[in-house]
Amino acid sequence: MEHILNVKNLHVSYGVVPALRNISFHVDEGEIVALIGPNGAGKTTALHTISGLLKPKEGFILYEGRDISGIEAHKLVKESISQVPEGRGIFPILTVAENINLGAYLRKDKDGIRRDKEWVYNIFPRLKERMNQVGGTLSGGEQQMLAIARALMARPRLLLLDEPSMGLAPVIVEDIFKIIKKINKENGTTILLVEQNAQMALTASHRAYVIEVGEIVNEGCSKELKKDDRIQKAYLGI
Amino acid sequence: MFLQQLVNGITVGAIYAMVALGYTMVYGVLQIVNWAHADVLMFGTFIGLLLTNVFHMPLFAMAVLAAAFTAALGMSVEIVAYRPIKSGNRRMAVLVSALGMSTFLQNLAQLVFGSSSQPFPTIEKVTYTIGKVTFTNIQLIILGITAIMLFILYMIVYKSKIGIAMRACSVSIPNAKLMGINTNFIISLTFGIGAFMAGIAGICIATYYNAVYPTMGYLLGMKAFAAAILGGIGSIPGSVLGGFVIGIFESLGAGYLSSGYRDAYAFIVMILVLAIRPSGFMGAKHIDKV
């Protein structure tokens, strides 16, 4: 079977500073795949290169068999790739409803949009209560929910999540990951997840890759990785 | 006298407000100050003069066409002078490019239209008097046009899908891209809308003072920029308020103190307000949520 996303020999640098060195990984349809690793390893860089915010220096990003490396971010949204940015990235001056509408910015099917709005408000009832509040007045957890809801409004086949646990209380992190798993299971949305919280990421994902200083140092089934000695020591604090 | 100066102040204030909006909208989206803004305005006003003198267009058709030209010029300035260098964090380069564009446009205008002040076609003046206050039909038309422009702007920015996209860009260009927003298009549009209003303002002020000249943008632009800063740059309602405040203080100062310092009052007000409220009347306060 062809991978929905296949990243091959990717090199990305900021000016002369290399951030990713020869990274290859893939995601299959319906999977949750996690990229874990310490701060500054290049996880977000990898995500930004896939979503088109950064251009690779070398390498390919095959999405549904087509090379998308170097295509601008706003065009990739049309190809059903949606990213939830690091630190939520909601628009605090816009209302919750306006944020949600922006998720469907490129869609023209009014009925579909209305149905999807009902669907995301169903997943996140808190957002429905706060529809007319501006995003900046939401709590951190609610903002993360809004960011995910907004991304879902684009009807992504591939959902990229950048540190969904960042800056949130542990209870809320658990809620968010439950929802991520639910979206994957019920909707079949393929998810690529970047996380520093390895414990959460390995529990929620099917497979994972470990990135350190711009290179993939380990990969495998998440259940197996969780038992790996080195990973337990470095990331799980066991 | 107070009411008379207030009426005059509100009239010029309306013009400052329309010009200030161009500064504030561009700053809101790109966090750069478009120093060529007022010179784009001047150029558009000259085009208005050309349309009247050469093509004998009626005033209102001329104003709309000249403003459309101003919008196109404003968008071209962005494409030529800002877009190639704004990628990356090169604010100083953008600033120099903006000043260069400003100088270029002023000199081009001197070359093409001559450096002297030229009379601007106006409409027949009708003066009304209520009590001790006199005002003209031109003042009423300027206020009417400003009200219409502000209403249209409000509908675009706060009620339309494009407006939501503009406000999203003002928060974060990368995050706006992730929504599928063509941010370059939105930036272009922002320059275009700002310059269109500046074009209308240029025609208004040229009609009001019956003059157009290549350096007319300098002081007008500085005062409008002061108005934008005063209101809190990036804030649309703030800039409108700032425009009126500057216009009114300028007129009152000229009337009560000395008209010789007319051009200084705008900046005195700006300095005083910023000393107390550095972010302006309605400037954005930044709060990080955890």
HADDOCK unambig.tbl for C-alpha pairs under 7 A between the chains (distance, minus, plus):
assign (segid A and resid 53 and name CA) (segid B and resid 174 and name CA) 6.89 0.50 0.50
assign (segid A and resid 73 and name CA) (segid B and resid 177 and name CA) 5.76 0.50 0.50
assign (segid A and resid 73 and name CA) (segid B and resid 178 and name CA) 5.98 0.50 0.50
assign (segid A and resid 74 and name CA) (segid B and resid 177 and name CA) 4.76 0.50 0.50
assign (segid A and resid 74 and name CA) (segid B and resid 178 and name CA) 5.82 0.50 0.50
assign (segid A and resid 74 and name CA) (segid B and resid 179 and name CA) 6.66 0.50 0.50
assign (segid A and resid 74 and name CA) (segid B and resid 180 and name CA) 3.84 0.50 0.50
assign (segid A and resid 74 and name CA) (segid B and resid 181 and name CA) 5.54 0.50 0.50
assign (segid A and resid 74 and name CA) (segid B and resid 182 and name CA) 5.83 0.50 0.50
assign (segid A and resid 75 and name CA) (segid B and resid 180 and name CA) 6.28 0.50 0.50
assign (segid A and resid 77 and name CA) (segid B and resid 178 and name CA) 6.78 0.50 0.50
assign (segid A and resid 77 and name CA) (segid B and resid 179 and name CA) 6.77 0.50 0.50
assign (segid A and resid 77 and name CA) (segid B and resid 180 and name CA) 5.16 0.50 0.50
assign (segid A and resid 78 and name CA) (segid B and resid 180 and name CA) 6.99 0.50 0.50
assign (segid A and resid 82 and name CA) (segid B and resid 178 and name CA) 6.92 0.50 0.50
assign (segid A and resid 83 and name CA) (segid B and resid 178 and name CA) 6.42 0.50 0.50
assign (segid A and resid 89 and name CA) (segid B and resid 175 and name CA) 6.29 0.50 0.50
assign (segid A and resid 91 and name CA) (segid B and resid 168 and name CA) 6.14 0.50 0.50
assign (segid A and resid 91 and name CA) (segid B and resid 171 and name CA) 6.29 0.50 0.50
assign (segid A and resid 102 and name CA) (segid B and resid 179 and name CA) 6.25 0.50 0.50
assign (segid A and resid 103 and name CA) (segid B and resid 179 and name CA) 5.59 0.50 0.50
assign (segid A and resid 105 and name CA) (segid B and resid 179 and name CA) 6.56 0.50 0.50
assign (segid A and resid 105 and name CA) (segid B and resid 180 and name CA) 6.54 0.50 0.50
assign (segid A and resid 106 and name CA) (segid B and resid 180 and name CA) 6.29 0.50 0.50
assign (segid A and resid 140 and name CA) (segid B and resid 289 and name CA) 6.32 0.50 0.50
assign (segid A and resid 140 and name CA) (segid B and resid 290 and name CA) 5.42 0.50 0.50
assign (segid A and resid 167 and name CA) (segid B and resid 290 and name CA) 5.89 0.50 0.50
